[in-house]
Amino acid sequence: MTSPISATLFSDPACPWGYSESPALRVIEWRYADQIDWRLVLVGLSENTDRYAAHGYTPMRMAQSGVSFRGRYGMPFAPAPKSRLAASSRACRAVIAARQQWPGSEWAVFRTLQLANFNTPLLLDDDAQLREVLRVVPGIDAERVVGLIDEPEVVAAYEQDKAQTRTASGSPTEFQGKAGNSDGHVRYTAPSVIFRHADGRTLEAGGFQPVEAYDVLIANLDPTLERRLPPEDPAALLEFFEFGLTTQEAAALLTHGNDRPDRDAAELALLELVADGRAERHALGGDALWTAPGGQRPPALTLDTAALAS
């Protein structure tokens, strides 16, 4: 069955804004489920680290940024300075390689890279580390994914994603001042979303937005959709989101209407599920990833810290 609405999400595993939008995106996924057909387009924020260095970015500055994002938006961050700056191109191509080999798996690969990038020492341009963190993703071969990063078909698809991202000139996103231009082309910033109805009508939410922005666009495109309310039992959320939820995501999903998410109440409810054997808590960046029993564990990266310091 064709979904009434399709949604294109522009994002990049290196973008803290795209990562911090996760609670709002989870809410929309829960409310509308398969009535919206999602497509992920990789932005390709960086081919190398030259631009970052030129703008004064350092591993310490990036770690400090994580503290700010964690405090403002609630997603887990482990704000430890990394060994060096890293570009996102190879990680983006890993997502595309998974998309080509196992359609649909790109979402799990992308989420795993986000969680690992902001909560482990992962360098997004280190193939060995990419292989290690992607081993937790079920249904893919991490070795094969990373081995395909430089294949012509993957590179060509990545360039297509980049080109589509860089078509924001004259768009509502640019009008709102939410577009970017780091390489001479006006681009959609992560996590911009374009919603398209089956009848051809299109609305977009550029850059970082509150969940209400997405919801009002969807309501205007098709007010006949079924709109699911928060569940009475939070275990239903863990069954629906098989790759787990962070505490802030769960809090957003349990929120009614325009109420403020109650993170403490959500955490207590999740702990009750753990005590009852209906959920598992996995430590992640000072917070947790909550899953149904036997669900996917968060990515880990085992590094020789002494070697990194030498």
Summary of the structure (lengths in Angstrom):
residues: 310
radius of gyration: 18.9
end to end distance: 56.5
largest distance: 60.9
contacts: 1024
relative contact order: 0.16
helix: 45%
strand: 13%
